[in-house]
Amino acid sequence: MISPGTQLEKLCAEACDEVVLVAPFVKAFVLKELLAKISTDITVRCVTRWQPEEILRGVSDLEVWSLIKKRPGSSLLLRGDLHAKFYRADEKCLVGSANLTAKALGWSNSPNLELLVPLTASEPTLKTFEAQLFSGCVQVNESLFEQMSATVQLLAEKYPDLSPFVSDTPDASQEETSPSVEQVPVEAWLPTLRNPEDLYLAYSGQQEKQTTAAREAATSDLRSLPTIPNLAKTAFEACIGALLLQKPIVQQIDAFVETPQRFGAVRDLLASLPCASLSNFDADRAWQTLMRWLLHFLPHRYALSVPNYSEIFYRVKTER
């Protein structure tokens, strides 16, 4: 039986125009091997997810960014709810269970039992999947990489027992939600809890200190920002900050406020984004809430000034 790794190497080597590599877990060594099979004039898009505890435990590597950023025509994208394993070279696809890790691809002494099935990219289901995939991604840049690196370092210092696992960690099970709960697409997601400092109360099991509305909002927000249990408040808030930056709308706001912006300008931008299609959307309230979250969970990244009674929100410039 041909190993998933051999299948994937062949797929990459035969590419002429574009390669798309999609997996929740990506190890730097594996990505380096695959990139070596791809001509440097071919576009490569790699999609993965970065959850701080998974990086710390060694199931995925931040170092893949250094491989991607120095390769012409390549981009690294993140999607927090990613579970699919999907690989495409032009019109040929491999879909199945294998992450981009040595154990998954059969490149270790004790490989996993994995499956990659060849399909054609013209399959309607695959075309729809790929369109949905990229609509909810954010592109990694040096700033996002540094934020995630700092969060992982904080976890490593405070929770040495978390690092690392010898074997690949299976995808964490996701909490089931009631069918009556509105399912918000990742590209439209915004926080709903008005007071972000109360998010830790819900996370740490102190919901009795919250109103019913706040408890429901916090539960919904935590579902969209999955973290491991029992973190101290400092580590928890660092993780939430790192996960926030991986949300598409937050990334658009982040880029927008690189130049200082008045309240109304950011409100108007939100009103033009996918979140505006959500039920009960109110642009003023949405920006007030998101602004509080950004200031609370990323206090070194954002700042607010109020000259002449007009709020100005901006991204803090850092020394390089």
MOQUI-V322211 format. One record per residue. N is the residue number from 0. RES is the residue in one small letter. PSI is psi as a letter, one per 20 degrees, with the letter a starting at -180 (NA if undefined). D_CENTER is the distance of its C-alpha to the mean C-alpha in Angstrom with 1 decimal. Layout:
BEGIN
n=N res=RES psi=PSI d_center=D_CENTER
n=N res=RES psi=PSI d_center=D_CENTER
END
This chain:
BEGIN
n=0 res=m psi=p d_center=34.0
n=1 res=i psi=p d_center=31.7
n=2 res=s psi=q d_center=28.7
n=3 res=p psi=h d_center=25.2
n=4 res=g psi=g d_center=25.0
n=5 res=t psi=g d_center=28.1
n=6 res=q psi=g d_center=27.0
n=7 res=l psi=h d_center=23.8
n=8 res=e psi=g d_center=25.8
n=9 res=k psi=g d_center=28.4
n=10 res=l psi=g d_center=25.9
n=11 res=c psi=g d_center=24.5
n=12 res=a psi=h d_center=28.0
n=13 res=e psi=j d_center=29.3
n=14 res=a psi=q d_center=26.8
n=15 res=c psi=h d_center=28.5
n=16 res=d psi=g d_center=26.1
n=17 res=e psi=q d_center=22.4
n=18 res=v psi=p d_center=20.2
n=19 res=v psi=p d_center=16.9
n=20 res=l psi=o d_center=15.2
n=21 res=v psi=o d_center=12.6
n=22 res=a psi=q d_center=11.9
n=23 res=p psi=h d_center=9.6
n=24 res=f psi=p d_center=11.8
n=25 res=v psi=p d_center=13.1
n=26 res=k psi=q d_center=16.0
n=27 res=a psi=g d_center=17.4
n=28 res=f psi=g d_center=20.9
n=29 res=v psi=g d_center=20.1
n=30 res=l psi=h d_center=18.2
n=31 res=k psi=g d_center=21.2
n=32 res=e psi=g d_center=23.6
n=33 res=l psi=g d_center=22.2
n=34 res=l psi=h d_center=21.9
n=35 res=a psi=i d_center=25.6
n=36 res=k psi=i d_center=26.5
n=37 res=i psi=p d_center=25.3
n=38 res=s psi=q d_center=27.5
n=39 res=t psi=i d_center=26.2
n=40 res=d psi=j d_center=27.1
n=41 res=i psi=p d_center=24.6
n=42 res=t psi=p d_center=21.3
n=43 res=v psi=p d_center=18.3
n=44 res=r psi=p d_center=14.8
n=45 res=c psi=p d_center=12.4
n=46 res=v psi=p d_center=9.2
n=47 res=t psi=a d_center=7.4
n=48 res=r psi=q d_center=4.7
n=49 res=w psi=o d_center=5.4
n=50 res=q psi=p d_center=7.2
n=51 res=p psi=g d_center=10.2
n=52 res=e psi=h d_center=12.9
n=53 res=e psi=h d_center=12.0
n=54 res=i psi=g d_center=12.1
n=55 res=l psi=h d_center=15.3
n=56 res=r psi=i d_center=16.8
n=57 res=g psi=j d_center=16.7
n=58 res=v psi=i d_center=15.1
n=59 res=s psi=q d_center=12.7
n=60 res=d psi=p d_center=13.5
n=61 res=l psi=h d_center=12.2
n=62 res=e psi=i d_center=15.4
n=63 res=v psi=h d_center=14.3
n=64 res=w psi=g d_center=13.5
n=65 res=s psi=h d_center=17.3
n=66 res=l psi=g d_center=18.3
n=67 res=i psi=g d_center=16.4
n=68 res=k psi=h d_center=17.4
n=69 res=k psi=j d_center=21.1
n=70 res=r psi=p d_center=21.3
n=71 res=p psi=q d_center=22.7
n=72 res=g psi=k d_center=21.0
n=73 res=s psi=q d_center=17.7
n=74 res=s psi=q d_center=14.2
n=75 res=l psi=p d_center=10.8
n=76 res=l psi=q d_center=7.9
n=77 res=l psi=q d_center=4.2
n=78 res=r psi=o d_center=3.9
n=79 res=g psi=h d_center=3.5
n=80 res=d psi=j d_center=7.3
n=81 res=l psi=p d_center=8.1
n=82 res=h psi=i d_center=11.5
n=83 res=a psi=q d_center=13.6
n=84 res=k psi=o d_center=15.3
n=85 res=f psi=p d_center=16.6
n=86 res=y psi=p d_center=18.5
n=87 res=r psi=p d_center=20.5
n=88 res=a psi=o d_center=23.2
n=89 res=d psi=d d_center=24.9
n=90 res=e psi=j d_center=26.4
n=91 res=k psi=p d_center=26.0
n=92 res=c psi=q d_center=23.2
n=93 res=l psi=p d_center=22.5
n=94 res=v psi=p d_center=20.8
n=95 res=g psi=c d_center=20.9
n=96 res=s psi=i d_center=19.7
n=97 res=a psi=p d_center=19.2
n=98 res=n psi=r d_center=16.1
n=99 res=l psi=m d_center=16.6
n=100 res=t psi=q d_center=18.5
n=101 res=a psi=g d_center=22.2
n=102 res=k psi=h d_center=23.1
n=103 res=a psi=h d_center=21.4
n=104 res=l psi=i d_center=23.1
n=105 res=g psi=k d_center=26.4
n=106 res=w psi=k d_center=26.6
n=107 res=s psi=r d_center=27.5
n=108 res=n psi=h d_center=30.7
n=109 res=s psi=m d_center=29.3
n=110 res=p psi=q d_center=26.9
n=111 res=n psi=q d_center=25.2
n=112 res=l psi=o d_center=26.8
n=113 res=e psi=r d_center=24.3
n=114 res=l psi=p d_center=24.8
n=115 res=l psi=p d_center=23.9
n=116 res=v psi=p d_center=25.8
n=117 res=p psi=p d_center=26.8
n=118 res=l psi=r d_center=26.6
n=119 res=t psi=q d_center=27.1
n=120 res=a psi=i d_center=24.5
n=121 res=s psi=i d_center=27.0
n=122 res=e psi=p d_center=26.4
n=123 res=p psi=h d_center=25.6
n=124 res=t psi=g d_center=23.0
n=125 res=l psi=h d_center=21.1
n=126 res=k psi=g d_center=21.4
n=127 res=t psi=g d_center=20.1
n=128 res=f psi=g d_center=17.1
n=129 res=e psi=h d_center=16.2
n=130 res=a psi=g d_center=16.8
n=131 res=q psi=h d_center=14.6
n=132 res=l psi=g d_center=11.8
n=133 res=f psi=h d_center=11.9
n=134 res=s psi=h d_center=12.6
n=135 res=g psi=j d_center=9.2
n=136 res=c psi=q d_center=7.3
n=137 res=v psi=q d_center=7.1
n=138 res=q psi=p d_center=9.2
n=139 res=v psi=p d_center=9.3
n=140 res=n psi=r d_center=12.5
n=141 res=e psi=h d_center=14.7
n=142 res=s psi=g d_center=14.1
n=143 res=l psi=g d_center=10.3
n=144 res=f psi=g d_center=11.3
n=145 res=e psi=h d_center=14.2
n=146 res=q psi=g d_center=12.5
n=147 res=m psi=h d_center=10.4
n=148 res=s psi=g d_center=13.7
n=149 res=a psi=h d_center=15.7
n=150 res=t psi=g d_center=13.8
n=151 res=v psi=h d_center=14.2
n=152 res=q psi=g d_center=17.8
n=153 res=l psi=g d_center=18.5
n=154 res=l psi=g d_center=17.6
n=155 res=a psi=h d_center=19.7
n=156 res=e psi=h d_center=22.6
n=157 res=k psi=h d_center=22.7
n=158 res=y psi=m d_center=21.9
n=159 res=p psi=h d_center=23.4
n=160 res=d psi=i d_center=23.9
n=161 res=l psi=i d_center=20.2
n=162 res=s psi=q d_center=20.5
n=163 res=p psi=r d_center=20.5
n=164 res=f psi=q d_center=21.2
n=165 res=v psi=g d_center=23.5
n=166 res=s psi=r d_center=22.3
n=167 res=d psi=q d_center=19.1
n=168 res=t psi=p d_center=17.6
n=169 res=p psi=q d_center=17.4
n=170 res=d psi=p d_center=14.5
n=171 res=a psi=q d_center=14.9
n=172 res=s psi=q d_center=16.8
n=173 res=q psi=q d_center=15.4
n=174 res=e psi=p d_center=17.7
n=175 res=e psi=q d_center=19.9
n=176 res=t psi=q d_center=20.4
n=177 res=s psi=q d_center=23.7
n=178 res=p psi=h d_center=24.3
n=179 res=s psi=i d_center=25.6
n=180 res=v psi=p d_center=22.3
n=181 res=e psi=p d_center=20.8
n=182 res=q psi=o d_center=17.6
n=183 res=v psi=p d_center=15.5
n=184 res=p psi=q d_center=13.5
n=185 res=v psi=h d_center=9.9
n=186 res=e psi=i d_center=11.3
n=187 res=a psi=j d_center=14.0
n=188 res=w psi=p d_center=12.5
n=189 res=l psi=q d_center=14.2
n=190 res=p psi=q d_center=15.3
n=191 res=t psi=h d_center=18.8
n=192 res=l psi=p d_center=20.3
n=193 res=r psi=h d_center=22.8
n=194 res=n psi=n d_center=23.2
n=195 res=p psi=h d_center=20.0
n=196 res=e psi=i d_center=22.2
n=197 res=d psi=i d_center=23.0
n=198 res=l psi=h d_center=19.6
n=199 res=y psi=h d_center=20.7
n=200 res=l psi=g d_center=23.9
n=201 res=a psi=g d_center=22.2
n=202 res=y psi=h d_center=19.9
n=203 res=s psi=j d_center=23.1
n=204 res=g psi=k d_center=25.3
n=205 res=q psi=l d_center=27.3
n=206 res=q psi=h d_center=26.9
n=207 res=e psi=i d_center=30.7
n=208 res=k psi=j d_center=30.4
n=209 res=q psi=q d_center=28.5
n=210 res=t psi=r d_center=29.9
n=211 res=t psi=g d_center=29.1
n=212 res=a psi=g d_center=27.1
n=213 res=a psi=h d_center=25.0
n=214 res=r psi=g d_center=24.5
n=215 res=e psi=g d_center=23.3
n=216 res=a psi=g d_center=20.9
n=217 res=a psi=g d_center=19.5
n=218 res=t psi=g d_center=19.2
n=219 res=s psi=g d_center=17.3
n=220 res=d psi=g d_center=14.8
n=221 res=l psi=h d_center=14.5
n=222 res=r psi=h d_center=13.8
n=223 res=s psi=i d_center=10.7
n=224 res=l psi=m d_center=9.6
n=225 res=p psi=p d_center=10.7
n=226 res=t psi=q d_center=12.4
n=227 res=i psi=q d_center=15.4
n=228 res=p psi=r d_center=18.8
n=229 res=n psi=k d_center=21.5
n=230 res=l psi=q d_center=19.8
n=231 res=a psi=r d_center=22.1
n=232 res=k psi=g d_center=21.3
n=233 res=t psi=g d_center=20.4
n=234 res=a psi=g d_center=17.9
n=235 res=f psi=g d_center=16.4
n=236 res=e psi=h d_center=16.2
n=237 res=a psi=g d_center=14.6
n=238 res=c psi=g d_center=11.8
n=239 res=i psi=g d_center=11.4
n=240 res=g psi=g d_center=11.6
n=241 res=a psi=h d_center=8.8
n=242 res=l psi=h d_center=6.5
n=243 res=l psi=g d_center=8.4
n=244 res=l psi=i d_center=7.8
n=245 res=q psi=j d_center=4.3
n=246 res=k psi=p d_center=6.7
n=247 res=p psi=g d_center=8.9
n=248 res=i psi=h d_center=12.1
n=249 res=v psi=g d_center=11.4
n=250 res=q psi=h d_center=10.8
n=251 res=q psi=h d_center=14.0
n=252 res=i psi=g d_center=15.8
n=253 res=d psi=g d_center=14.9
n=254 res=a psi=h d_center=16.5
n=255 res=f psi=g d_center=19.3
n=256 res=v psi=j d_center=20.4
n=257 res=e psi=h d_center=20.7
n=258 res=t psi=p d_center=24.2
n=259 res=p psi=p d_center=25.4
n=260 res=q psi=q d_center=25.5
n=261 res=r psi=q d_center=27.7
n=262 res=f psi=g d_center=26.6
n=263 res=g psi=h d_center=27.9
n=264 res=a psi=g d_center=26.1
n=265 res=v psi=h d_center=22.6
n=266 res=r psi=g d_center=23.9
n=267 res=d psi=h d_center=25.1
n=268 res=l psi=g d_center=21.8
n=269 res=l psi=h d_center=20.0
n=270 res=a psi=i d_center=23.0
n=271 res=s psi=i d_center=22.3
n=272 res=l psi=r d_center=18.7
n=273 res=p psi=h d_center=17.7
n=274 res=c psi=h d_center=17.7
n=275 res=a psi=i d_center=21.5
n=276 res=s psi=i d_center=22.1
n=277 res=l psi=q d_center=21.2
n=278 res=s psi=q d_center=24.3
n=279 res=n psi=k d_center=25.8
n=280 res=f psi=p d_center=23.6
n=281 res=d psi=o d_center=25.4
n=282 res=a psi=g d_center=24.2
n=283 res=d psi=g d_center=26.0
n=284 res=r psi=g d_center=24.7
n=285 res=a psi=g d_center=21.1
n=286 res=w psi=h d_center=21.2
n=287 res=q psi=g d_center=23.2
n=288 res=t psi=g d_center=20.7
n=289 res=l psi=h d_center=17.6
n=290 res=m psi=g d_center=19.8
n=291 res=r psi=g d_center=20.8
n=292 res=w psi=g d_center=17.3
n=293 res=l psi=g d_center=16.4
n=294 res=l psi=h d_center=19.8
n=295 res=h psi=g d_center=19.6
n=296 res=f psi=i d_center=16.2
n=297 res=l psi=l d_center=16.2
n=298 res=p psi=h d_center=20.0
n=299 res=h psi=i d_center=20.3
n=300 res=r psi=h d_center=18.1
n=301 res=y psi=q d_center=19.9
n=302 res=a psi=q d_center=23.5
n=303 res=l psi=p d_center=25.8
n=304 res=s psi=q d_center=29.5
n=305 res=v psi=m d_center=32.1
n=306 res=p psi=p d_center=34.9
n=307 res=n psi=k d_center=37.6
n=308 res=y psi=j d_center=35.9
n=309 res=s psi=p d_center=32.9
n=310 res=e psi=p d_center=29.4
n=311 res=i psi=p d_center=27.7
n=312 res=f psi=p d_center=24.0
n=313 res=y psi=r d_center=22.6
n=314 res=r psi=p d_center=20.2
n=315 res=v psi=p d_center=22.2
n=316 res=k psi=p d_center=23.1
n=317 res=t psi=q d_center=22.9
n=318 res=e psi=p d_center=25.4
n=319 res=r psi=NA d_center=24.5
END
